[in-house]
Amino acid sequence: MNLSRFDPHTLRVFLLAAQHSSLTKAAQETHLTLSAASKRISELEKQLNCSLFVRQPRGLALTSAGHSLVEHAQSVISAINRMATDMEDYAAGLRGQVRIWANTSSVIQFLPADLARFTRKNPAIRLNLEEKLSHEIISALTQEKIDIGIFADNVPSGQVQKSVYQCDRLVLLVPQFHVLSQSPPVYFRDVLEYDFVGLSDGSSLLVLMQEAALVAEKSLRLRVQVSSFDAICRMIEAGLGIGLLPRSSVRPEILGKGLHAVELLDSWSERTLWIGVRNEQALTPDAQRLFSFLKESRYASDLK
């Protein structure tokens, strides 16, 4: 198979055709004639020796091979875009790029201010930040896909070299008129009779709640699962359950109005967020500078 024939433009035509289930729309968005777009797809299918689409009266449908190629083509286009961006950075005088994956807790609470301070001091360094689940971050560090990761303390970190980044405290959030809204501090095990709003499967916070329920020999009654802290707050405000979140991640204007925070007596409600790398000695100078900066950021926060 001649890999040189997989040009990016043809892959873009394919992806757009898959997205819209229409070769006509793909041709329009890539500024090709319909016949030229069709020829590109036909040549791609010939090169792969398999059909990518089933032609239907009302459009296109991906074959199994087509579904598989979508994932690969997206990775290729993404890599090309990153390459172009990196080269543009060098041409503009930027030194390099630091890739960071961080869990939701750190992105919501600490990273915006910390990265803003770092960027002001180091304007020539581009920071590429993505929000991910803690176990995904550990995996990416192990595979050296990223430079720096920030993750929760209840996720096994293997051979990752890590340091304390920040600490946060979980609180129980309840709706304004809930029976627990004026409650004194409670143990988690004593509120498991209520319905909960939680994060999506795989999140470190949900795993922590599930493990605590297991220790208490009770069930965690998840009524709603969402993908963000703000969505949890909105669901709790609407009366769909109660939930756990770091106190500082909750919008101040809704505490005491739409939501009430109840302190937890459990020791695990005090959490540590770790910052880790695969091998500190192998970091680029720019990544090393950011790693050192973030390791010291908690002391800077204490001085404010």
Secondary structure, DSSP 8 states (H G I E B T S, - for coil): --GGG--HHHHHHHHHHHHHT-HHHHHHHTT--HHHHHHHHHHHHHHHTS--EEEETTEEEE-HHHHHHHHHHHHHHHHHHHHHHHHHHHHTT--EEEEEEE-HHHHHHTHHHHHHHHHHH-TTEEEEEEE--HHHHHHHHHTTS-SEEEEETTS--TT-EEEEEEEEEEEEEEETTSTTTT---B-GGGGTTS-EEEE-TT-HHHHHHHHHHHHTT----EEEEESSHHHHHHHHHTTS-BEEEEGGGS-GGGBTTTEEEEEB--GGGEEEEEEEES-GGGS-HHHHHHHHHHHHHHHHHHH-
